[in-house]
């Protein structure tokens, strides 16, 4: 299946892309997608997205599937599906 991953702010700078189609096995989860992206984009992506002590995604990042936070679904175990939109949203600052 193919999922459209969208990247914003710092994640966009790391990947050099606004978005990309990622091919995954049917039934893949958000956690699996993040690990695939970390393998593809290397150390800088992994350090930005994952906490090095826990190897879990950082709490300050938002992960959305079709505009809904995956924390309101099944978190990293949320199953993706063909054609869904997945976004990594870094924290927003300013004032």
Secondary structure, 3 states (H helix, E strand, C coil): CEEEEEECHHHHHHHCCCEEEEECCCCCEHHHHHHHHHHHHHHHHHHHHECCCCCCECCCCEEEECCEEHHHCCHHHCECCCCCEEEEECCCCCC
